[in-house]
């Protein structure tokens, strides 16, 4: 598959992931949603691992995982921990925030990745990257003004801070992905398989504590969107990782095109969840996307 087609399809499925997440956690207990959606993704890879073990050579190479050392397993366990922290912040935030606000905030993850590269790797932004950063920050302020009209004041709303925490950990995960694929040479199915399975290590105890009522919690309602959270993310990540590994797929273009998921989630939030002030938010959403494109292309 052409890498451009792959990343555009990835953006579409990533937008579906946001919509399914919002549908699943809205007025629902978050902990079991996290656990059962993770269990769905892990179960897919459990089945593929079983097929690979019982019938070697049956699966296509794109679905075959590599044998790992203990150190490599721990490296993927670390990725699962980073992703778990990101999802906890994101899921709880999306439960309480309009998706038309949440999705654009999450789209700033590449900007935070750039900040990480500046602080950790000593990189210096170009003039275009600086313009992109300023455009994104300015649009973020505009989005906060639109949110205030809905009673969501960014500076004192804890769910905005939860979402920012999840977005920061998402940016850390992107930097770590680059390290796993380019420096340690992990394959796409190996990373997807084991990080999904190891997520159960983190979410399993929380789900058990929720079940035993170890803390005050909300009631859980099963919804069809819960397994589709995992399935849409599996497809989105596989296409994204495949585009990154294509020698013709420039990282800056790939990351820019992937942000089209924001438009899918934004439109879906207005259409399916009847969120308000859509036209007031749209200029800020477009501004965030333009800023990110400038940042990544700089």
C-alpha positions in Angstrom: 0.0 0.0 0.0 1.2 3.5 -0.8 2.4 5.3 2.3 0.3 8.4 1.6 -2.9 6.2 1.4 -1.8 4.3 4.5 -1.4 7.5 6.6 -4.7 9.0 5.4 -6.5 5.8 6.4 -4.6 5.8 9.7 -5.9 9.4 10.3 -9.5 8.2 9.6 -9.3 5.3 12.0 -7.6 7.5 14.6 -10.6 9.8 14.3 -12.9 6.8 14.8 -10.9 5.8 17.8 -11.6 9.3 19.4 -15.3 9.0 18.6 -15.5 5.4 20.0 -13.7 6.5 23.2 -16.0 9.4 23.7 -19.1 7.2 23.2 -17.7 4.5 25.6 -16.7 6.8 28.5 -19.6 9.3 28.4 -21.5 8.9 31.7 -19.7 5.6 32.3 -17.0 4.1 34.5 -13.7 4.7 32.9 -11.6 1.9 34.5 -13.5 -1.0 33.0 -13.7 0.7 29.7 -9.9 0.9 29.7 -9.6 -2.7 30.7 -12.0 -4.2 28.3 -10.9 -2.2 25.3 -7.3 -3.2 26.1 -8.3 -6.8 26.6 -9.8 -6.7 23.1 -6.6 -5.5 21.5 -4.5 -8.0 23.5 -6.8 -10.9 22.6 -6.3 -10.2 18.9 -2.5 -10.5 19.4 -2.9 -13.6 21.7 -4.7 -15.3 18.9 -2.0 -14.3 16.3 0.7 -15.5 18.7 -1.1 -18.8 19.1 -1.4 -19.3 15.3 2.3 -18.4 14.9 3.3 -21.0 17.6 1.0 -23.8 16.3 1.4 -23.2 12.6 4.7 -21.4 11.8 4.8 -19.9 8.4 1.0 -19.5 8.2 0.8 -15.8 9.0 2.1 -13.1 6.6 5.4 -11.5 7.7 3.5 -8.3 8.5 1.8 -10.1 11.4 4.8 -12.2 12.7 6.4 -11.2 16.0 10.1 -11.6 16.8 11.6 -13.6 19.7 12.6 -11.2 22.4 15.2 -11.2 25.2 14.2 -10.2 28.8 15.7 -6.8 28.3 13.6 -6.2 25.1 10.5 -7.3 27.0 11.2 -4.8 29.7 11.7 -2.1 27.0 8.2 -2.8 25.7 6.8 -3.0 29.2 8.1 0.6 29.6 6.3 1.7 26.5 3.1 0.2 27.9 3.6 2.1 31.1 4.0 5.4 29.1 0.9 4.6 27.0 -1.1 3.6 30.1 -0.3 7.0 31.8 -1.4 8.8 28.5 -4.6 6.9 28.3 -5.6 7.4 31.9 -5.3 11.2 31.4 -7.0 11.1 28.0 -10.0 8.8 28.8 -11.0 10.6 32.0 -10.7 14.0 30.3 -12.7 12.9 27.2 -15.5 11.7 29.6 -16.0 15.2 30.9 -14.9 17.5 28.0 -16.6 18.0 24.6 -14.8 16.1 21.9 -14.7 19.3 19.8 -12.4 20.7 22.5 -10.5 17.5 23.4 -9.5 16.4 20.0 -7.7 19.6 19.0 -5.9 19.7 22.3 -4.7 16.1 21.7 -3.6 17.2 18.3 -0.8 19.3 19.9 1.1 16.1 20.7 3.6 16.7 17.8 4.3 20.1 19.1 5.2 18.7 22.5 7.4 16.1 20.7 9.3 18.9 19.1 9.7 20.6 22.6 11.1 17.3 23.8 13.5 17.1 20.9 14.6 20.7 21.8 15.1 20.0 25.5 16.4 16.5 25.4 18.2 16.3 22.1 19.4 19.9 21.9 17.7 20.6 18.6 16.9 24.2 17.6 13.7 25.2 15.8 13.9 26.9 12.4 12.0 30.1 11.6 9.1 28.1 10.1 9.0 25.8 13.1 8.9 28.9 15.4 6.0 30.3 13.3 4.2 27.0 13.6 4.7 27.0 17.4 3.4 30.5 17.7 0.4 29.8 15.4 -0.5 26.7 17.5 -0.2 28.5 20.8 -2.3 31.4 19.5 -5.0 29.0 18.2 -4.9 27.2 21.5 -5.7 30.5 23.2 -8.6 31.0 20.8 -9.8 27.5 21.6 -9.7 28.3 25.3 -11.9 31.4 24.7 -14.4 29.3 22.8 -14.3 26.7 25.6 -15.0 29.3 28.2 -18.3 30.1 26.5 -19.3 26.5 27.3 -18.1 26.8 30.9 -14.8 25.1 30.3 -12.1 27.4 31.7 -8.8 26.0 30.6 -6.7 27.4 33.5 -8.9 26.0 36.3 -10.6 23.0 34.7 -8.9 19.8 36.0 -10.0 17.7 33.1 -8.1 20.0 30.7 -5.0 19.4 32.8 -5.8 15.6 32.7 -5.9 15.9 28.9 -2.7 17.9 28.8 -1.0 15.2 31.0 -2.2 12.5 28.6 -1.0 14.5 25.6 2.4 15.0 27.2 2.8 11.3 27.8 1.6 10.7 24.2 4.4 12.9 23.0 6.9 10.9 25.2 5.5 7.7 23.6 6.1 9.1 20.1 9.8 9.9 21.0 10.1 6.4 22.5 8.6 4.9 19.4 11.2 6.6 17.3 13.9 5.1 19.5 12.3 1.6 19.4 12.0 1.5 15.6 15.1 3.4 14.5 17.7 2.6 17.2 16.6 -0.7 18.5 15.1 -2.0 15.2 12.0 -3.5 16.6 9.4 -4.6 14.0 5.9 -3.1 13.9 4.0 -6.3 14.9 6.4 -7.0 17.7 5.9 -3.6 19.3 2.1 -3.6 18.7 1.7 -7.2 20.1 3.6 -6.9 23.3 2.8 -3.3 24.3 -0.9 -4.3 23.9 -0.5 -7.4 26.1 1.6 -5.5 28.7 -1.1 -2.9 29.0 -3.1 -5.5 30.9 -0.4 -5.5 33.5 -1.2 -1.9 34.3 -4.9 -1.9 33.8 -5.7 -5.3 35.3 -5.1 -4.3 39.0 -7.2 -1.2 38.5 -10.0 -3.2 37.0 -9.8 -5.6 40.0 -9.9 -2.8 42.5 -12.9 -1.3 40.7 -14.7 -4.6 40.8 -14.0 -5.0 44.5 -15.2 -1.5 45.2 -11.9 -0.4 46.8 -12.8 3.2 46.1 -15.9 5.2 45.3 -16.7 4.6 41.6 -19.3 5.0 38.9 -21.4 2.1 37.6 -20.3 0.5 34.3 -22.5 0.0 31.2 -21.3 -2.2 28.4 -21.4 -0.4 25.0 -20.6 -1.7 21.5 -18.0 1.1 21.1 -15.7 -0.4 23.8 -14.1 -3.2 21.6 -14.1 -0.9 18.7 -11.8 1.5 20.6 -9.1 -1.2 20.4 -9.9 -2.4 16.9 -9.8 1.1 15.4 -6.6 1.9 17.2 -5.0 -1.4 16.1 -5.7 -0.5 12.4 -4.6 3.1 12.9 -1.3 2.3 14.6 -0.5 -0.5 12.1 -1.0 1.8 9.1 0.9 4.6 10.9 3.9 2.5 11.8 3.9 1.0 8.3 4.0 4.5 6.8 6.9 5.5 9.1 8.9 2.5 8.0 8.4 3.2 4.3 11.7 4.7 2.9 9.6 7.2 0.9 7.5 8.3 3.9 9.0 11.5 5.3 8.3 11.7 9.0 7.3 15.3 8.8 4.7 14.6 6.1 3.4 11.5 7.9 2.9 13.3 11.2 1.2 16.2 9.4 -1.3 14.0 7.5 -2.1 12.0 10.6 -3.4 15.1 12.3 -6.3 15.0 9.8 -7.9 12.7 12.5 -8.7 15.9 14.4 -11.2 16.9 11.7 -12.8 13.5 11.8 -13.2 13.7 15.6 -14.3 17.3 15.5 -17.0 16.8 12.9 -18.1 13.6 14.7 -18.4 15.4 18.0 -20.7 18.0 16.5 -22.8 15.5 14.5 -23.1 12.5 16.8 -22.9 14.2 20.3 -24.5 17.5 19.3 -21.8 19.6 20.8 -22.3 23.4 20.7 -20.3 26.3 19.4 -18.8 24.3 16.5 -18.4 27.3 14.2 -16.7 29.3 16.9 -14.2 26.6 17.5 -13.5 25.8 13.9 -11.0 28.7 13.2 -9.0 27.7 16.3 -9.0 24.0 15.2 -7.8 24.9 11.7 -5.2 27.2 13.2 -3.9 24.4 15.4 -3.6 22.1 12.4 -1.9 24.8 10.3 0.6 25.4 13.1 1.4 21.8 13.5 1.9 21.4 9.7 4.3 24.4 9.7 6.1 23.0 12.7 6.6 19.5 11.2 7.5 20.8 7.7 10.0 23.3 9.1 
